């Protein structure tokens, strides 16, 4: 069996949102699963997972593209970020993205988190 690469985060969000739209349009779980599987060429098992996420989460934000952003910060700050990421189970990128987004929002810059 040949395995497909994992879906990127924006693909996952799009699939969940499509499933949410199918459910909102009145499709039952089985029909939504079949439609989603056909549309994205997924197994029904994988499509069912997206439909279940849509039932729980509804529509979700589709993340935008990500870029590498290099900055120099004190070693103690890096160590603290690494410890917090490990303790919370978040990636370092996810943690820093959240922190910068909150900082920009606090300063009225409308930071988007994606």
C-alpha positions as CSV (number, residue, x, y, z in Angstrom):
1,X,0.0,0.0,0.0
2,X,1.4,3.4,-1.0
3,X,0.9,6.0,1.6
4,X,0.0,9.6,0.8
5,X,1.8,12.5,2.5
6,X,0.1,14.1,5.4
7,X,-2.2,17.0,4.6
8,X,-0.9,20.4,5.4
9,X,-2.6,22.5,8.0
10,X,-4.4,24.6,5.4
11,X,-5.7,21.5,3.6
12,X,-7.0,20.1,6.9
13,X,-8.8,23.3,7.7
14,X,-10.3,23.4,4.2
15,X,-11.5,19.8,4.5
16,X,-13.0,20.4,7.9
17,X,-14.8,23.6,6.6
18,X,-16.1,21.7,3.6
19,X,-17.5,19.0,5.9
20,X,-19.0,21.6,8.1
21,X,-20.7,23.1,5.0
22,X,-22.1,19.8,4.0
23,X,-23.5,19.2,7.5
24,X,-25.0,22.7,7.6
25,X,-26.7,22.0,4.3
26,X,-28.5,19.2,5.9
27,X,-26.4,16.2,4.8
28,X,-26.3,13.3,7.3
29,X,-23.0,12.1,8.5
30,X,-22.8,9.2,6.0
31,X,-23.6,11.3,3.0
32,X,-21.3,14.1,4.1
33,X,-18.5,11.5,4.5
34,X,-19.1,10.0,1.1
35,X,-19.2,13.4,-0.6
36,X,-16.0,14.6,1.2
37,X,-14.2,11.4,0.3
38,X,-15.1,11.8,-3.4
39,X,-14.3,15.5,-3.5
40,X,-10.9,15.2,-2.0
41,X,-10.1,11.6,-3.1
42,X,-9.9,10.4,0.5
43,X,-10.7,7.1,2.0
44,X,-14.1,7.1,3.7
45,X,-12.3,6.5,7.0
46,X,-10.3,9.6,6.7
47,X,-13.3,11.6,5.4
48,X,-15.2,10.5,8.5
49,X,-12.5,12.0,10.7
50,X,-12.9,15.3,9.0
51,X,-16.7,15.1,9.3
52,X,-16.4,14.3,13.1
53,X,-14.0,17.3,13.6
54,X,-16.5,19.5,11.7
55,X,-19.3,18.3,14.0
56,X,-17.3,19.2,17.1
57,X,-15.4,22.4,15.9
58,X,-17.6,23.7,13.2
59,X,-15.7,25.8,10.7
60,X,-12.1,26.8,11.6
61,X,-9.7,29.4,10.4
62,X,-7.6,28.4,7.4
63,X,-4.0,29.2,8.2
64,X,-2.1,31.5,5.9
65,X,1.4,30.8,4.4
66,X,4.3,30.7,6.8
67,X,7.8,32.1,6.4
68,X,11.0,31.8,8.3
69,X,11.6,34.9,10.4
70,X,15.1,35.0,12.1
71,X,15.7,37.2,15.1
72,X,18.4,37.4,17.8
73,X,17.1,37.1,21.3
74,X,18.8,36.4,24.6
75,X,19.7,32.8,25.4
76,X,17.6,32.8,28.6
77,X,14.6,33.8,26.5
78,X,15.2,30.9,24.1
79,X,15.6,28.5,26.9
80,X,12.4,29.7,28.5
81,X,10.5,29.3,25.2
82,X,11.8,25.8,24.7
83,X,10.9,24.8,28.3
84,X,7.3,26.2,27.9
85,X,6.8,24.6,24.5
86,X,7.9,21.2,25.9
87,X,5.7,21.6,29.0
88,X,2.6,22.6,27.0
89,X,3.2,20.2,24.1
90,X,3.2,23.1,21.6
91,X,5.8,23.6,18.9
92,X,8.2,26.5,19.4
93,X,6.8,28.1,16.2
94,X,3.2,27.8,17.5
95,X,4.1,29.3,20.9
96,X,6.0,32.2,19.4
97,X,3.3,32.8,16.8
98,X,0.7,32.9,19.6
99,X,2.8,35.3,21.7
100,X,3.6,37.7,18.9
101,X,-0.1,37.7,17.8
102,X,-1.2,38.6,21.3
103,X,1.5,41.2,21.6
104,X,0.4,42.9,18.3
105,X,-3.3,42.7,19.2
106,X,-2.5,44.3,22.6
107,X,-0.8,47.2,20.7
108,X,-3.6,47.7,18.3
109,X,-1.8,46.2,15.3
110,X,-4.4,43.4,14.7
111,X,-1.9,40.6,14.7
112,X,-3.3,37.6,13.0
113,X,-2.4,34.1,14.2
114,X,-2.2,31.5,11.5
